[in-house]
Amino acid sequence: MNLSTPARALPWLLLSAAAGAQPQGAPANVAVLAGTCMTCHGPPHGAIPRLQGQSAERLLARLRAFKAEPPSARATVMPLLVQGYTDADLQALAQWFGTP
């Protein structure tokens, strides 16, 4: 299959446009970070809340709360997962999934 140059460039253009809406200092790879979240939060699971459609402020507050608590304090893996993320990463993810 031979894709034309515009067809090959489309994914990069979409990622560039999405990255342009990120907060200052946000990671350029927010789509990759968001993809990691979608592993659990994308499919409609009963116990795992979907991230799309929640407010960006609420998502950011929850992500920061998970990062602030000791990893062993809860039965969820979220405190462990967010330890490697910077605050700019958390802001970018909240904006990526959240509604204004």
CORZIMO-V955602 format. One record per helix or strand of 3 or more residues. SS is the DSSP state (a for helix, b for strand). FROM is the first residue (numbers start at 1). TO is the last residue. If there is no record, write none. Layout:
((SS FROM TO) (SS FROM TO))
This chain:
((a 5 20) (a 30 41) (a 56 68) (a 78 84) (a 87 97))
